[in-house]
Amino acid sequence: MTGLYFGYGSNLNHGDWERWRRNHGFDANLLEPLFAAWLPDRELAFTIQSGARNGGVLDVRPRVGQLAPGVAFRIHGSGWEALDSKEGASGFYHQIETTCLNFNGEAFAVTTYEVNPEKREDFAAPHAGYVDVVREGIGSTVWRRRSACSIRRPAASQPSPSLMRFLFTAH
């Protein structure tokens, strides 16, 4: 696994992460946000049901030409253990090694989580509360200054709009 973690979805919401971390006995300050980033040839999609979230949760499924937005984090202490536990590693999600891009188009090796392909659904409708957690997370991180990302009401038959046109424009 690389030294950097690419977080997306509810893991961008510091309050949600802290509640989960405390409830599961993990130390504070395990994730240090570094910069807004994108995974090339991936898209955010609701592809798996979560009992804890009462509906669909996000995945970074492959899609050529798309960019999945998130944040690059430095991991401290038992951070990988905590993330593996939170993501249900080996059951629902698994780690992948990939590359993310920052606002300047620089590439960084990262580890992130994707839904295990055999568990992936075409569409798993999310609970409104989960969508709110994701929206709040995006608004509370380094996204605040320069994000072209938004979380819209998902539709099963509509692919995500391409974010490629926003990535390398002057801000």
trRosetta pair geometry for C-beta under 8 A, 3 or more apart (Angstrom, degrees):
i j d omega theta_ij theta_ji phi_ij phi_ji
1 80 6.5 114 98 -122 164 141
1 95 6.2 -40 -102 167 111 152
1 97 7.1 -156 -123 -82 46 96
1 111 4.5 2 -157 -70 91 158
2 5 8.0 172 79 -66 93 45
2 97 6.2 122 -26 -132 105 93
2 109 4.5 -167 -119 129 145 99
2 110 5.6 -132 70 -130 145 16
2 111 4.8 179 34 -28 88 90
3 74 7.0 -10 152 -134 89 76
3 75 7.3 -155 -176 34 50 94
3 109 7.9 70 33 90 76 100
4 34 7.3 -59 -133 19 114 148
4 72 5.2 -8 -178 -169 126 102
4 73 6.7 144 -163 70 71 43
4 74 6.4 -48 -109 -91 70 52
4 75 7.6 162 -129 -7 23 90
4 100 7.8 -110 118 29 132 123
4 108 5.9 -8 52 150 162 120
4 109 6.8 132 40 92 109 59
4 110 4.6 -66 99 -108 101 78
4 111 7.2 155 86 18 52 71
5 31 7.1 -78 63 -125 137 98
5 72 7.3 142 75 -159 44 52
5 73 4.6 -26 66 64 97 100
5 74 7.8 148 20 -109 87 6
5 75 5.3 83 -18 -53 120 110
5 79 7.3 -131 -21 144 148 124
5 80 7.8 -171 -76 -91 127 74
5 83 6.7 -146 -139 -81 149 165
5 110 6.4 97 -148 -166 11 95
5 111 5.7 -38 -107 70 62 83
5 112 6.8 117 -169 -89 63 58
6 37 6.2 -104 -126 91 99 133
6 39 6.2 96 163 -63 159 109
6 70 5.2 83 175 96 86 144
6 71 7.5 157 -154 78 53 35
6 72 5.9 -30 -97 -98 66 63
6 73 7.7 172 -88 17 17 81
6 98 7.2 -52 13 69 146 109
6 100 5.0 155 -96 -56 129 139
6 110 4.1 76 -33 146 102 147
6 111 7.2 -173 15 79 82 31
6 112 3.9 -42 65 -72 102 116
7 11 3.9 -120 -164 112 113 123
7 12 5.9 156 124 -66 109 68
7 31 7.1 42 -45 -155 150 140
7 33 8.0 -81 42 -103 131 87
7 70 5.5 177 87 -178 43 114
7 71 5.3 -19 62 62 96 87
7 72 7.9 158 18 -101 77 15
7 73 5.4 38 -9 -11 117 124
7 112 7.4 -171 -71 -123 28 94
8 11 6.5 46 54 50 27 105
8 12 6.6 -5 -147 -34 25 110
8 44 6.4 -151 166 -97 137 110
8 58 6.2 -112 121 121 105 140
8 60 6.2 106 36 -62 155 113
8 68 6.3 -27 -100 154 159 108
8 69 6.9 128 -123 96 107 52
8 70 3.6 -74 -76 -96 86 115
8 71 7.7 160 -77 18 51 66
8 112 7.3 34 2 -154 105 129
9 12 6.8 155 74 5 26 95
9 44 7.2 159 -67 -140 86 117
9 57 6.6 66 -165 179 148 87
9 58 3.7 -166 -90 50 124 133
9 70 8.0 -16 0 -107 58 103
9 134 5.4 -57 -156 -109 51 110
9 137 7.6 41 132 66 28 155
10 13 5.5 -49 -166 25 58 114
10 16 5.2 -98 -179 122 97 152
10 17 7.6 156 140 -60 80 74
10 53 7.7 -138 -46 -99 151 133
10 57 7.3 -48 -8 -148 119 110
10 58 7.6 169 -9 25 77 112
10 130 6.8 -67 -69 -157 119 82
10 133 4.9 10 -119 126 94 124
10 134 5.9 -69 -71 -76 56 73
10 137 6.4 163 -147 -32 31 153
11 17 6.1 71 -143 -83 54 115
11 31 7.7 -165 180 -122 100 168
11 83 7.8 37 -120 -124 140 98
11 86 7.7 114 -89 122 106 146
11 137 7.4 97 79 -160 28 154
12 70 6.9 -145 -67 -148 118 66
12 71 5.8 124 -112 5 97 122
12 134 7.0 63 49 -148 112 57
12 137 3.3 112 95 153 86 118
12 138 5.7 44 119 -66 149 50
12 140 7.6 145 145 60 85 88
12 141 5.3 -85 -171 -19 97 144
12 143 7.5 34 -175 -14 138 130
13 16 3.8 46 99 18 118 117
13 17 6.3 162 88 -16 62 85
13 133 5.0 -88 -17 178 166 79
13 134 7.0 -100 -36 -92 117 25
13 136 5.4 55 -117 90 113 96
13 137 3.1 -85 -58 -74 69 102
13 140 6.8 77 -128 43 56 130
14 17 5.7 -57 -146 39 30 112
14 18 6.1 30 157 -20 67 108
14 137 7.3 148 -8 -124 56 79
14 140 6.1 -113 12 120 105 134
14 141 7.5 147 -35 -76 100 86
15 18 5.8 -54 -144 36 29 110
15 19 6.5 31 157 -19 63 104
15 136 7.5 -39 38 129 119 133
15 140 7.9 28 -5 79 97 175
16 19 5.9 -52 -150 34 30 111
16 20 6.5 27 154 -15 63 107
16 133 5.1 71 -73 -160 151 117
16 136 7.9 124 -23 81 115 119
16 137 6.8 -54 24 -70 125 114
17 20 5.8 -60 -151 39 30 109
17 21 6.0 31 154 -22 67 111
17 31 6.8 -61 173 33 154 141
18 21 5.6 -52 -140 37 30 114
18 22 6.3 29 161 -16 65 106
18 28 7.6 21 -129 -121 93 87
19 22 6.1 -58 -148 38 26 107
19 23 6.2 22 158 -15 63 114
20 23 5.9 -64 -148 41 27 110
20 24 6.2 1 162 0 65 117
20 86 5.9 62 153 -115 142 117
21 24 6.4 -77 -147 48 22 95
21 26 4.5 -86 -159 67 81 108
21 27 7.8 -59 175 74 117 25
21 28 7.1 110 130 -97 142 49
21 30 6.9 -176 -126 17 137 127
21 82 6.3 13 -116 -158 89 138
22 25 7.8 45 -177 -64 28 25
22 26 7.8 -84 -61 51 23 70
24 82 7.3 132 96 -138 130 85
24 85 6.3 154 171 127 149 140
24 86 7.5 -151 16 -74 166 81
26 30 6.3 -22 153 -35 121 148
26 78 6.1 -141 -144 91 98 118
26 81 7.6 175 -114 94 118 97
26 82 4.3 64 -125 -101 161 122
26 85 7.8 -180 -55 51 130 143
27 30 6.2 122 82 -58 83 100
27 77 5.6 -42 63 119 138 161
27 78 6.4 110 23 36 107 108
29 32 7.3 25 -171 -67 76 87
29 76 6.0 -25 131 68 82 144
29 77 7.7 82 94 10 81 128
30 75 6.7 -4 166 -156 76 68
30 76 5.4 -146 -141 64 39 82
30 77 5.6 -90 -112 61 82 104
30 78 6.5 -59 -118 72 126 61
30 79 3.8 158 175 -91 100 85
30 82 5.5 42 145 29 170 151
31 73 4.6 -24 -163 -170 91 145
31 74 7.8 139 -161 71 44 48
31 75 6.6 -20 -102 -107 59 60
31 76 7.6 -138 -53 22 19 87
31 79 6.0 133 -65 -137 65 123
32 73 5.9 137 65 -165 46 78
32 74 4.3 -18 62 57 111 95
32 75 7.8 -148 22 -65 84 18
32 76 6.5 70 -19 -21 108 113
33 71 5.2 -26 -140 163 102 137
33 72 7.7 107 -159 79 56 47
33 73 5.5 -45 -95 -100 44 83
33 141 5.7 -148 -147 -150 161 107
33 142 6.2 -174 150 -17 125 108
34 71 7.3 148 47 171 63 86
34 72 4.7 -48 60 96 114 93
34 73 6.2 170 -1 -108 91 25
34 74 5.9 93 -52 -22 117 88
35 71 7.1 174 91 -154 29 71
35 72 5.4 4 56 43 76 107
35 102 5.2 5 126 -126 140 116
35 103 7.5 -114 174 -2 118 94
35 142 6.0 -105 -142 110 35 170
36 69 7.3 -18 -172 -163 97 95
36 70 7.8 159 -157 94 57 32
36 71 5.9 -49 -105 -102 44 71
36 72 8.0 38 111 9 4 81
36 102 7.1 107 81 -146 61 70
36 103 6.5 54 75 -48 104 98
36 141 7.4 132 -81 120 85 109
36 142 4.8 -141 -41 102 87 110
36 143 5.7 117 -99 -83 124 60
36 146 6.5 -156 33 74 155 102
36 147 6.5 -150 -135 -85 153 86
37 69 7.7 144 86 -155 42 52
37 70 5.8 -30 72 77 85 77
37 71 6.2 111 22 -136 91 19
37 72 4.5 71 -19 -32 145 96
37 100 4.0 39 165 157 128 131
37 101 6.3 151 -160 71 78 38
37 102 5.6 -46 -101 -89 80 58
37 108 7.1 -72 -127 45 141 123
37 110 7.5 125 132 -44 159 157
38 67 4.0 -1 -178 -178 132 111
38 68 6.4 144 -160 67 69 42
38 69 5.6 -34 -100 -96 81 52
38 70 7.2 136 -100 27 33 73
38 100 6.2 150 71 -162 33 83
38 101 5.1 -23 60 57 90 93
38 163 7.0 -156 -125 99 139 133
38 167 6.3 -68 9 -113 158 123
39 42 4.1 -9 110 41 116 133
39 60 5.7 41 60 -172 155 140
39 67 6.8 151 68 -160 45 57
39 68 4.3 -10 50 53 103 103
39 70 6.9 29 -17 17 98 120
39 98 6.1 30 -140 125 109 142
39 99 7.7 130 -135 84 67 47
39 100 5.5 -53 -81 -103 61 80
39 101 8.0 162 -89 14 17 79
39 110 7.9 -107 -92 66 96 133
39 112 6.9 -67 -79 11 141 161
40 67 5.9 -26 -102 -104 50 78
40 99 7.1 -11 29 88 104 94
40 100 8.0 160 -5 -130 74 37
40 101 6.2 62 -40 -12 102 120
41 62 6.3 -6 148 -152 89 76
41 63 6.6 -175 -175 77 50 42
41 64 5.2 -6 -133 -111 96 44
41 65 6.9 56 -102 -1 65 29
41 66 6.6 87 -131 52 21 68
42 60 4.4 18 173 171 132 97
42 61 6.8 151 -154 77 76 27
42 62 6.1 -55 -102 -105 65 37
42 63 6.4 87 -148 33 17 78
42 66 6.4 -109 82 92 24 101
42 67 7.3 33 60 -148 69 24
42 68 4.0 -49 106 -7 100 124
42 98 7.8 34 -35 -179 140 163
43 60 7.1 160 71 -154 24 56
43 61 6.2 -27 61 64 79 78
43 63 4.2 3 -6 29 114 138
43 66 4.1 -16 -67 131 99 155
43 67 7.8 55 -92 60 63 21
43 68 5.5 178 -120 -76 16 92
43 159 7.3 -24 177 -171 173 88
43 160 4.7 175 -165 33 125 135
44 58 5.2 -26 -162 -152 96 118
44 59 7.4 139 -154 69 48 43
44 60 6.4 -31 -90 -98 53 63
44 68 5.2 129 -44 -139 72 95
44 69 7.1 -40 -30 39 125 74
44 160 6.4 102 56 -80 75 156
45 58 7.0 123 65 -147 28 65
45 59 5.4 -36 69 62 80 93
45 60 7.9 129 22 -112 80 18
45 61 4.8 -31 35 18 131 118
45 123 7.7 -95 178 -103 98 65
45 160 7.1 -118 -75 -30 81 117
46 55 8.0 -19 -166 142 132 92
46 56 3.6 64 178 142 113 134
46 57 6.7 139 -137 65 77 11
46 58 6.2 -51 -87 -88 58 50
46 59 7.4 129 -121 12 14 89
46 123 6.1 46 84 -156 94 63
46 124 4.9 -129 147 64 91 73
46 125 6.9 73 127 -103 148 13
46 126 5.1 -118 -119 -41 144 99
46 154 5.4 70 5 160 129 175
47 56 7.2 104 15 -158 17 110
47 58 7.9 49 17 -162 80 27
47 59 4.2 -40 35 17 117 143
47 61 5.9 101 -40 -49 153 129
47 115 5.2 -149 93 28 118 159
47 120 4.6 -14 163 -150 125 83
47 121 5.4 169 -170 53 58 64
47 122 7.5 -118 -126 138 80 4
47 123 7.3 -55 -99 -99 51 26
47 124 6.0 72 170 7 8 107
48 56 6.7 125 70 -144 33 70
48 57 6.0 -35 76 54 86 86
48 59 6.2 98 1 -52 102 121
48 92 6.1 125 163 -166 156 106
48 115 4.8 176 -32 -123 132 139
48 119 5.7 30 -113 135 120 105
48 120 6.5 -69 -63 -110 93 46
48 121 6.3 144 -87 13 42 95
48 124 5.6 -87 65 7 7 158
49 55 6.8 -85 -137 -173 74 24
49 56 6.0 -54 -93 -86 51 54
49 57 7.7 95 -159 6 13 84
49 121 7.3 45 -23 0 84 143
49 124 4.9 -145 -62 -157 65 135
50 53 3.9 42 88 30 123 104
50 54 7.5 -22 90 12 78 25
50 55 7.0 -4 50 70 79 35
50 56 7.3 89 10 -156 85 13
50 57 4.4 41 -15 -20 130 125
50 92 7.9 61 -96 -152 85 161
50 130 7.7 122 57 -98 128 149
51 54 7.3 30 -169 -74 32 42
53 56 7.8 -69 102 81 124 20
53 57 5.2 102 46 -69 159 109
53 126 7.3 -41 141 -150 122 83
53 127 5.9 -169 153 26 76 119
53 129 7.6 -165 -165 87 73 99
53 130 4.6 53 -174 -83 117 130
54 127 4.2 53 90 -58 98 149
54 129 7.2 48 53 46 122 120
54 130 7.4 -167 58 -31 79 113
55 124 6.8 152 168 147 64 89
55 125 5.7 -71 -162 106 113 66
55 126 4.6 113 119 -156 122 30
55 127 3.7 164 12 -32 129 75
55 130 6.1 -143 66 11 107 137
56 121 7.8 -108 -113 63 111 126
56 123 7.1 -39 -97 170 160 56
56 124 3.0 149 -100 108 106 86
56 125 5.3 152 -3 70 119 17
56 126 4.3 -82 68 -67 87 63
56 127 7.9 167 37 -8 57 60
56 130 7.7 -166 80 80 54 155
56 154 7.7 -88 83 68 142 157
57 124 7.4 -20 20 93 48 129
57 126 6.7 104 -78 -110 35 102
57 130 6.3 -112 -99 -169 75 149
58 126 8.0 8 -49 -82 71 136
58 134 6.9 105 -26 -103 136 142
59 93 7.9 -168 -116 -105 86 100
59 114 5.9 67 -169 -156 90 67
59 115 4.1 -43 -115 -9 131 113
59 120 6.7 112 -155 -118 175 102
60 68 4.6 95 -135 168 103 175
60 70 7.9 -42 -82 -38 134 136
60 112 6.3 7 30 128 149 140
60 113 7.9 119 20 85 107 49
60 114 5.4 -91 60 -98 81 92
61 114 6.9 121 -87 -155 46 113
61 115 7.2 -24 -75 38 90 106
61 120 6.8 108 -101 -146 122 141
63 66 4.1 19 97 18 112 132
63 159 7.3 153 -147 -158 149 119
63 160 7.6 134 74 42 167 107
65 162 6.4 -45 140 -118 97 123
65 164 6.6 -56 177 -42 72 143
66 160 6.3 82 -143 76 135 114
66 162 6.0 -123 -109 -117 66 71
66 163 7.1 65 -165 23 66 87
66 164 7.5 -114 -125 -40 27 98
67 101 7.6 -63 -137 46 120 121
67 162 7.5 75 15 -167 86 65
67 163 4.4 -98 60 71 109 111
67 164 5.9 142 -13 -72 116 62
67 167 6.2 132 -43 -66 175 131
69 138 7.7 50 118 -122 129 116
69 143 7.7 74 164 -106 128 120
69 147 7.1 78 -163 -147 149 104
69 148 8.0 -164 -83 67 141 72
69 149 4.1 -85 35 -86 173 143
69 163 6.6 -156 -47 -147 104 177
70 100 7.3 -89 65 -127 108 139
70 112 7.5 94 81 -116 172 136
71 141 5.5 -84 -72 164 149 151
71 142 6.3 129 -120 35 114 108
71 143 7.5 -92 -69 -41 107 92
72 100 5.8 -176 -74 79 109 149
72 102 7.4 -56 1 -82 135 95
72 108 6.1 24 -118 87 154 150
72 110 6.1 -115 -121 -96 96 133
75 79 3.6 -163 -164 89 93 145
75 80 5.8 59 171 -48 154 78
75 83 7.6 -68 -119 -13 128 134
76 79 5.5 95 53 -32 42 125
78 81 4.3 -44 -177 43 89 122
78 82 5.8 98 121 -28 86 94
79 82 5.6 -57 -147 36 31 111
79 83 6.2 27 158 -16 67 106
80 83 5.7 -53 -144 39 33 110
80 84 6.2 37 155 -21 66 105
81 84 5.8 -52 -147 35 28 112
81 85 6.4 28 153 -18 62 107
82 85 5.7 -58 -152 37 30 111
82 86 6.2 26 154 -17 67 109
83 86 5.7 -55 -141 39 32 109
83 87 5.9 14 165 -5 68 114
83 89 7.7 64 119 -42 71 124
83 113 7.2 -163 163 -39 108 129
84 87 6.3 -66 -138 47 22 99
84 89 3.8 -52 -154 11 78 141
84 95 7.7 -43 -95 -44 89 112
85 88 7.9 22 176 -69 28 35
85 89 7.5 -35 -46 14 23 99
87 92 6.8 -144 160 78 64 102
87 93 4.1 -68 165 58 108 137
87 113 4.6 -97 -154 -142 157 168
88 91 4.4 -75 165 65 101 108
88 92 3.8 45 91 24 130 110
88 93 5.9 104 68 20 79 84
89 92 8.0 -58 -69 53 17 69
89 93 5.9 -51 -93 84 53 81
89 94 6.1 94 -151 -111 75 46
89 95 6.6 9 -131 -28 122 87
89 113 7.1 -105 -91 -120 88 121
90 94 6.5 77 -78 -95 37 90
91 116 7.7 -126 128 -8 23 139
92 115 6.5 -51 164 -133 73 76
92 116 6.5 -151 177 7 21 103
92 119 6.0 -142 -139 130 55 167
93 113 4.1 35 164 175 133 116
93 114 6.4 158 -150 81 86 22
93 115 5.7 -58 -98 -95 70 40
93 116 6.7 -154 -109 -27 17 75
94 113 6.8 157 75 -146 21 75
94 114 6.7 -27 59 62 71 71
94 116 5.6 78 -11 -80 107 83
95 111 5.3 -4 -166 -176 111 110
95 112 7.3 151 -147 82 63 25
95 113 5.9 -48 -93 -93 49 68
96 111 7.1 162 79 -153 37 62
96 112 6.0 -22 58 65 86 73
96 113 7.3 135 12 -116 81 20
96 114 5.4 14 -6 6 130 112
97 109 7.0 -7 -172 -170 95 96
97 110 7.7 162 -153 88 52 39
97 111 5.8 -34 -97 -98 59 75
98 109 7.9 160 90 -151 29 55
98 110 6.1 -27 72 69 74 84
98 111 7.7 121 23 -112 72 28
98 112 6.2 -37 34 23 119 107
99 107 4.9 -3 -178 -167 122 107
99 108 6.7 146 -157 70 69 37
99 109 6.1 -42 -100 -97 72 46
99 110 6.8 120 -126 21 21 85
100 107 7.3 150 77 -151 35 57
100 108 5.4 -24 62 62 85 93
100 110 4.8 22 -5 3 111 140
101 105 5.8 -19 -165 -140 117 37
101 106 6.8 143 -151 68 64 37
101 107 5.9 -33 -93 -93 70 60
101 108 7.7 161 -91 17 22 80
101 167 7.0 32 107 -169 134 134
102 105 7.3 -60 67 9 63 15
102 106 5.1 -4 36 53 107 91
102 108 6.9 59 -32 -10 99 119
103 146 6.4 6 -101 124 141 151
103 167 7.5 -165 -134 -174 49 66
103 168 8.0 142 -180 -104 54 49
103 171 7.4 -48 -164 -2 135 136
105 167 7.4 97 -82 142 80 111
105 168 5.7 25 -60 -99 114 115
115 119 5.6 -123 173 84 99 104
115 120 4.8 123 108 -83 125 87
116 119 4.5 66 70 13 94 111
116 120 7.1 -152 89 -31 45 83
117 120 5.4 -40 -147 6 37 122
121 124 4.9 98 62 -51 134 95
122 156 6.7 57 123 -166 103 98
123 154 7.3 174 -153 145 110 121
123 156 3.7 -145 35 -124 172 87
125 154 7.3 -177 -127 81 57 116
125 156 7.7 -48 -70 -63 85 101
126 130 4.8 -115 -177 75 110 125
126 131 5.4 121 111 -51 133 92
126 154 6.5 87 14 22 107 134
127 130 4.8 94 62 1 84 102
127 131 7.4 -154 93 -4 46 84
128 131 5.6 -54 -151 37 39 113
128 132 6.4 43 151 -22 68 104
129 132 5.6 -52 -150 34 33 114
129 133 6.6 38 150 -22 64 101
130 133 5.5 -48 -151 30 36 114
130 134 6.6 35 151 -16 65 103
131 134 5.7 -55 -152 37 34 111
131 135 6.3 35 150 -19 67 106
131 151 6.0 178 -163 138 87 132
131 153 7.7 18 -146 -106 162 54
131 154 7.9 -148 -97 -8 125 100
132 135 5.6 -53 -144 38 33 112
132 136 6.2 32 158 -18 66 106
133 136 6.0 -56 -147 38 27 110
133 137 6.4 30 153 -22 61 108
134 137 5.6 -56 -150 34 30 114
134 138 6.6 30 155 -18 64 103
134 151 5.3 107 110 -77 118 165
135 138 5.9 -56 -152 34 31 109
135 139 6.4 22 155 -11 65 111
135 151 5.2 -120 -78 45 82 127
136 139 5.8 -62 -148 43 32 109
136 140 6.0 18 159 -15 68 116
137 140 6.0 -65 -138 40 27 103
137 141 6.4 17 168 -18 64 113
138 141 6.6 -67 -146 32 24 104
138 143 4.7 -48 -178 70 69 168
138 147 6.5 131 176 -165 103 172
138 149 6.0 -125 -151 99 137 119
138 150 7.9 155 122 -116 161 35
138 151 6.8 171 -1 -18 148 109
139 143 6.6 -76 -86 85 20 117
139 144 6.2 66 -170 -88 50 84
140 144 7.2 30 -118 -53 11 113
141 144 7.0 174 75 -17 37 86
142 145 6.8 -43 -179 25 60 103
142 146 7.8 -19 151 37 80 94
143 146 7.4 -117 -158 61 38 56
143 147 3.8 21 -167 -52 87 138
143 149 6.4 -67 -144 49 127 117
144 147 7.2 32 -34 0 9 112
145 171 7.9 83 141 154 88 142
146 171 4.9 3 -130 -150 110 163
147 150 8.0 131 132 -56 111 60
148 163 5.9 142 99 -153 117 98
148 166 3.3 -176 133 175 179 155
148 167 7.5 -107 30 -64 140 45
149 163 6.8 2 -88 -117 73 142
154 158 7.9 -172 -171 62 53 101
155 158 4.1 47 75 18 115 113
160 163 7.9 -23 141 -26 113 95
162 165 6.6 83 110 -4 101 91
163 166 5.2 -56 -173 38 72 114
163 167 6.4 85 134 -49 87 93
164 167 6.0 -45 -153 4 36 117
165 169 7.4 27 154 -37 60 123
166 169 6.1 -71 -156 16 37 119
